[in-house]
Amino acid sequence: MKAFAHFITTYAKAIFAVWIVIFIAMAIFAVQLPSKLEGDGFFVDDEHVYVTDELAKNFDLPAKTIFVVFENRTNQEIEHTLALLKDVKDIDTIVSPVGDPALVKGKTSYAMLHFTHNITDYNPLVVEIRDILKNEKDTTLTGEPVFAYDVNMASQKDLAQAEAIGLPIAIIVLLLAFGTIMASVLPIFVGIIAVVTALGLLTIFSDYLSLSIFVLNIVPMLGLALSIDFSLLFINRYREEREQHNIATAVGIAIQTAGRSIIFSAICVMIGLGAMAVIDVEIFRNIAVGGSLVVFLAVFVGLTLLPATLVMLGDRLNKGRIFRPKAGGAKGWRTFAGFVMRFPVMITIVAFVLLGIGMIPIKDMELVIPKVDSLPKTYDSRLAFEKLSDEFDFGKTSTLYLLAERPDGWDHDSGYEKIAALEETLLKDQLVDKVDTIYSVANIEDAAALEQALNIPEMKAQLAPAWQQFVQGNQLFIPITLNVEGASSEAQTYTRNLMRADLGVDFTLGGVPKFNQEIFDEIYDNIGYALLIIMISTFIILMVAFRSILIPLKAILMNIIGLTSAFGILVYIFQYGHFGMEQSPIVLIIPVIVFCLVFGLSMDYEVFLISRIQEEYEKGASNTMATIDGLTATSRIITSAALIMIVLTGAFAFTDVMPVKQIGVGIAIAIAIDATIIRLMLVPSLMKLLGDWNWWYPFKRRTTK
């Protein structure tokens, strides 16, 4: 690190100039990122995708549908409106409610727009159709492509809104920590450079990987918060050293001390993010890639541009002083640290009681895959879908698609018998409302009657459209209508049981129940591996960093307890509907994302605190005095850093998209618990109780102080 520090201080101006050029270049790409984002990230490349593609290609079943919902419109008005859409080139067919009573209920009716199967980006289509229909009264679009577009737009609005709330408060916190305008603005400057560079690189990478719309919120949230945290730690250490050394030496020492802590912290965060990649769901891999990239840049910018800027600024860092932080601040933290050392047992008990209370609601946690309820109730696409749900029972039932294949096809007597046997077997389950086959559509009783009908040329010609609806070559398509919602646990259980059933033929499944089953199973089957990677890797890194066995074990255990308490509070806020939040279940991805993110983020404060305690301990202080000195030196910075993290992530509580809102609030709660109950109460009290055992390390002798 000495050579690196010397390089940075020697070529400070050149490093600063290079970063400004990089920032300008990346900003040009960054503004293009929103147009590159697709979908909500809930995607698993498994059976559902295969079946959907096959049905679209061979059976003309639309992969996605946009619904046009009409209120109080006459047939003539509806026909006029739909005629406007005939020139949209990607619309394959339009199913009109005119003449179809199934699509009409009272004053409400709807049309269905089916698209060609080769579309990869529906956003331009949504924009085009909305523009065409903008002057059509009482006409609204809804459906999955519309939801995805609206969530994308809402996410961009959310990001701007959260930054408008969070950044001014973050600057105030930095002013309170540093007392000068220049020192307070510098971390924001560093954060913006890191985030814009990350977004620019993601735009470039988007040509090679699919990025979900939530990347637009997660990357800036994480990058800005971590960049400010790292800068806060670095600038604080630099100012301490500046009191005794010249500018270049002070920067060099800060790189070697605070820089080391920042690197270890970042590695812990990147492990948490990277572990999500073992779960083969697109959103987790997006966050793993985007998050790791912005964390790396936060460190790289923080250890190159930030010290280079400090060298260039010199003592001008203290210009624009608003006030001088009170000298008694450190004394207050020392008094607090001394209190913790005197009553470690009592403080440990109080901390565990508080954490236990927070855990209570977790027993009621309900996890769901978000859809239309991701949007606020004011959005037309959500209101229109809820109207369809109320009037036409949309979502009350679900359809599972069975695609069976036989090497010798289906157009012969054994094929007819197998279709009849499949229909009979599937109808036995009480969750099945109906099974559509050639028999149900053509009102034919059995295989013998079907064979007889197909042997008559006139009857065969009449049955041909129905036959082709279900059979193409060696493939047989059977829609299975379930009397439960596709997202329900009953639908998922039925799908799993059907997958294991021996139907006497090779088959695959698709549809909403299968989609939900694949997402849930992928997460539940692999979350254990992700957690194992995080814990083992974190243990090894902290063990190497602090040359201790107990310190990393305590850190992991306390993180798990703190996060469990945070999840309980999240349930209390969202599922119970407190603090003005709309009552809603917890989005399936939230516990995974919050755990993996915060497990790494909280190690920031662990590393910041324990590094300083270790410094004092290795200088010859007793374990107790080292803990007091470390807590005194870092508590103000840890509290300020945590407060900034809470503000920047908690600001998303005031946004519209429910998954983003829950992620922001979840991270804010977890960080608040970690920086107060865990870091200021449990860590020092347990350091006191365990004494010199904290520093026990195999094969290395230590002297008792």
C-alpha positions, 0 to 999 in steps of 0.5 A: 500500500505504501507504493500505491499511496506514493503513486497517488500523491505523486500523480494526483493532478493526472489521476484527477484529470483522467477521472473527469474524462472517464466521468464525461464519457460514461455520462453519455452512456449512462443516460441511455440505460433506462431504454436498455432495461427490460422486465422486472427480472423475474425470469428463469430459463427453464420449462416455462420459457421452453413451453411458451416459445413452443406454443407461440411458434407452433400453436400461435399462442401469444406469448404476451397480451395487451388488454384494451379496457372500455368503459361505457363505449358503444360497439361502433365506438369500440370498432372505431378505436380498434380500427386505429390499431390495425396499422401497428405492424407487430399486432398479429390478431385483435380479439374484439368484444363486439359480438363476443359476450364473454368479453362484455360485462355490463358497461365494461368490455375488453379487447385483446391484442395478440402479438407476433412471437418474435418480439423482444422489447414491448416498451416501444409497442406500449408507447406507440399504442398509447399514443394512438389511443390517447384521444380515445375516452374511457379506454385504458391499456393493461396487461403484463407488457404495460405493467413492465413499461409503467414500472420502468417509468415509475422506477426512473421517477422513484430514483429522482424522487429518492435522490431529491429527498436523500441527498440534501439530508446526506449533505446536512449529516456530512456538514455535522460530521465535518463542519465545512462545505468542501469536506461535506460536498467531496463525498457526494462528488466521489459518489456521483463519479462512481455511480455514473461510471457504473451506469455507463458501463452497465449500458455498454454491458446491456448489449450482452446481458439482459438487465431488469428495471430494478437495476436503475434503483439498486445500483445508484442506491448502493453506489452512492451510499457506499461511496459516501461511507468510504469517503467519510471514513477516509476523510476523517482519518486524513484529517486526524493524520493531517494534525501531525503530518504534511498533506502527502504523508497524511493522505498516504497514512489514510490510504494505508489504514482507512484504505485497508479497512475500505478494501476489506469492507468492500470485499465483504459487500461484494461477497454478499452480492456475488453469492446471489448469482448462485440463484438462477433468477435474472434479478439476482444476477443483475444485482450481483453484476451491477452491485459488484461493479458499483462497489468496486468502483466505489472503492477504486474511486475512493482510493484514487480520485478521493486522495488525489483530490485531497492532495490538490485541495490541501488545507482548502478542504476546511474552507467554507466552515459552517461550524467547528465540531465540539471537542466534547463529542469524543468525550461523550463517546468515551463516556458511553464506551466506559458505561458499556464496559462497566455493565456489559451483561446488562447491555447484552441482555437489553440488546437481545430483548430488543432484537427479540421483540423485532423478530416476533412478526416474522412468523407471519411473513408472506412471500409473493411474486409482484405483478400489478400490485407493484404499481400504486393504485393511481396507475391506470394500468393497475386500475384497469386490471383490477376492473377486469379482475372484479368484473371478469374474475381475472386472476381468480383461476389460472391455466397450466399448459401441458406440452406432450411429445410422442416420437410416432405422433398422435394421429392414429388410434393409440394417439387418440387413446392416449389423449383421452387417457390424459384428459381423464387422468388430469380431470381427477384432481379437485383443483382442475376445473376443466381440461381442453382437448379435441374431445371437449372442444368437438364434443366427442366422447371417446377415442373410438368415436374420434377415430370413426369421425376422422375416417370420414373425409367430411368430418375430418375436414370439419375437425381439422381446425380443432385438431390443429389447435391441439396437435402439431406434428409430434406435439400435443397441447393441453390447457389445464384450468385450475380453480386457484390463482396462479401465484397460490401455494396450491397451484405451485404444489399441484404443478410440482406433483404433476411434474413428478406424475407418470402420465405415460408420455414425455411432457413439459409444463408452462403457464403462470403456475409453472412460472411461479413454481420455478421462481420459488423453487429456484430460490428455495433450492439455492438460497442455502448455498448463497448463505453458506458462501457468504458466511464461510467467505466472510469468516475467512476474510475477517479471520485473516484481517483481524487474526482472530477466530471469535471476532468473525464468528460473533460478527456472523451470528450478530448479523443473522440476529440483526437481520432476522429482527429487521425482517420482523419489523418489515413485516410489521410495517408492510404486511400489517400496514403501519406507518402509512404504508399500503398493506401488502405481502413481502415481495419474494426477492426482498429477504434474499436481497436485503440479507445479501446486501446488508450482511456485506454492508454491515461488515463496513461498520464491523471492519471500521470499529474492530480495525481501530480496536485492533490498532490500539490492542496491537500498540499495547493497550488492554482489550478493555482500553482498546475497545474504549479507544476504538469505540470513541474514535469510530462511533461518530463516523459509524453513526454518521455513515449509518445515518447517511445510508439510512437516509439514502435507502430509506428515502425510497419509502416515499417512492411508488414501486412496491418492491423498490420501496420494500428494499429501501425500507428493509435496508434502512431498518437493517442498517439502523439496527446494525449501527445502534443495537449491534455495533454500539451495544452488542459488539463492545459489551461482548468484547468486554465479556470475552476479554483477550479471548477475542484475539485468540488465533491458532498457531500464533502466540499472544501476550496478555496485556 
